[in-house]
Amino acid sequence: MVRQARSEATRRRIIDSAIDLINEIGYPASGLADIIERAELTKGALYYHFESKEAVATAIIEEGMDTILDAFRSAGRPSSPAMENIVLGLFVVADAIKADSVAQAACRLLRTFGGFNPAAKAAYGILQDDLAERVTSAVEQGDLRSDVDAEAVVATVLASTLGAELVSSALSDGRDLRHRFALNLEILLPAIVAEESLGYYREFLARQSIRISPSKPQDGLTPRRTTAAP
């Protein structure tokens, strides 16, 4: 049991060190030697757990995407309108990415690998499927325009969300991600939401866009530390 705990701790040190490096200098610039040095381990210890740098990246993608998907799925309530849960879910995802270093690294790795890594490819597919489930419900509930194709809505929302994350990461290190999601939704809502529901969702978007991210200290609380120390 002690040996297993020590092994798990070593694996965690490797992953956390890789996350730090990926978020600091990017995946291409982060070599195995850098990860080993940051983790203060031997080459043998790293290869015991991971056969390659890409294997480390895959572990980070899987862990980070679990955080992002859990954030989207947990947003809202089953009794709430599906379109409301879509809007809220995007803001909760923005907060999760901003607050969690693993999720940040996973997003960077998704852009690096795209469809060339099974975990990255699967992540895009799961995101699309989860969004499609809510869009389908929104259609059934009558909140989407009858002349708009549900598949086109899924594709557009997904692409605009991923694009906003990329641009935010490049220009502000992710600090304005919530704002960029809000700008996207301001444009998208009139194009996809039924006229009789549009006023409500514009008001809902306005309320959500000015909410303080849970990652910011408020009411005397200190946010959870998510970035491992070198």
N, C-alpha and C positions, 0 to 999 in steps of 0.2 A: 504493500500500500504506500509506504514511504517512497519507494523507488518510482511508483507510478505518479505520485504527486510531484516528485522532482522532475520527472520527464515532462509532465504537463506544464510545469513552470518554465522549463527550458524552451518548450515549443512556444509558449506565450511570449517569452523574451524575444525570440526570433521574429515573431509576427509584429510585436510592438515596435521593435527596432526598424523593421522594414516599413511600417506605417509612418514612423517619424521621417524617415528618409524620403519616402515617396511624396509626402506632403511638403517637405522642405525643398527638394531638388528634382523631384519627378522620378518615375520608374526607369526611363532609359539611362539616367545618370547614376542610378543606385546599383552598384555592383554587389555580388555576393560577398566580396571582401569587405565592403563598407558595412553590410548588414552584420557580418561576423564581428567586426571591430566595434560597432555600436552596441551589439548585444554582449560583448566581452565573453565570447565563446570560441571554441575551436572549430575548424572546418569540419572535423568529424562529427561534432555535436549538431551542426546544421544539417549535414547530409543524413544523419540518422533520422531526422524528422522530415526533410524535404529533399527531393532528388534534384531540384533545380530552382532557379529564381522564379520561373513561371509558376512552379508549384506553390511557392510562398504567396505569389500574387493571387492565385486561385483561391487560397484559403482566405485572403483578405476580401476578395470580391464576394465570396459566399457569406462571410460574417457581416460585412457592411451592407449587403443587399438584404439580409435578414432584418437588419435594423430599419432600413428604408421601407421595406414592404410591411413590416409590422406597424410602422408609423402610419402608412397610408390606410391599412386595413382597420386600424383601431380608431381612426378619425370618425367622428360623428356617432350616431346611434342607429340601430336597425330600423327604428321607427321614423327616422328623419328622411326627407326626400333624397333620392340618390344624387341629384345634381348638387344639392347642398353638401353632401358628403364628399363629392368630387372636389368642390372648391375648398372645403375645409381640409381635405386630405392633402392637397398640394401644399398648403401652408404648413401643415404638420410635418410633411416631408422636408420642406425648406428648413424648418427649425431643427429637425433631426440631423440633417447634413451639417448645418452650422455648428451644432453642439457636439457632434461625435466624430472623432478623428478617424475612426475605422470607416465610417460612411463616406467621409471626405476622400480618403485614399481609394475606396472602392469606386467612387465616381471617376476619379482620375484614371484608374485602371480600365474601367469600361471604355473610356475614350481611346486608351492605348491599344486595347486588344480587339474591340468590336466583335465581329463574328469569328475571329481566329482562335478564341479561347472558349471551350464549351461552357464554362461557368458564366462568362460574360454574355455569350449568346443566349443562354437560358434565362439570364436575368432580364434581358430586354423582352423576351417572350412572356415571362411571368408578369412584368409590369403591364404589358399590353393586354394580357388576359384579365388582370384585375381591373384595369380601367374599363375594358369592354363589358365586364359584368355590371359595373355601375352605370355605364352609358345605356346599356340595354334596359335596365330598370328605369332610368330617367325617361326613356322613350315610352315605356309602358305606363308611366305615371303622367305622361302628357306634358312634361316640362321642356321637351325639345321640339323644335320646329318639325312639322310633318314633312316638309320638303327637303330635309337634310338627311343624308345617309348616315346611319349609326357608325358604320365602318370608317367613313371619312372623318367623323367626329373623333373617334379613337385615335386615328392616325395623326390628326392635326394637333390634338391636345398633347399626345405623347411627344411628337416632334418639337412642339413649342416649349414644352417643359424641359426636355433634354437640352435644347438649344439655349434656353435661358440659364441653365446650370453651367453650361460650358462657358458662355460669355461672362457670367458673374464670376466664375472661378478665375478667368483670365484677366479681367479688368479690376476686380475688387477683392480677390481672394475669397469670394463667396459672401462678402458682407452685405451685398445688396440683393441677395437671392430672393428674399420675400418681396421686395419692391418689383423685381423683374417678373416674378410670377403674377403679381397684381396687374402690371401693365399688360401682360399677355391676356389675362382674363378679361380686362376691360375691352379689349378688341374682340375676343372670341365670343363673349356672352351674347352680344346682339346678333351674331352670325348663326348661333346654334340654339339659343333658347327661344321658346315660344313667346309671342308678344305679350300674352296675358300673364306670363311668369317673369318677364324680364325685369320689371320694376323691383320685384322682391329680391331677385338674385343680384341686382346691382347694389341694393342696400346691404345685402348679406356680404357681398364682396368688400364693400366699403368698411364694414365693421371688422371683418377679418384682417384686412390689410393694415389696419392701424393698431392691431393687438400687439402687445409687447411679446417678443419671443421668450419662451420659457427658459432659454439658455442665459438670459440676462438676469443679474441679481435684482430681486425685488422683494419688498416686504421683509427685509432682513434675512432673506434666504441666500445661500451660496450655491451656484450651479454645480452639478456633478462634474468632477474632473474626468475627462475622457482621453486625454493625451498622455501616454506613458512617459515617464522621465527617461532620459537617455541612460 
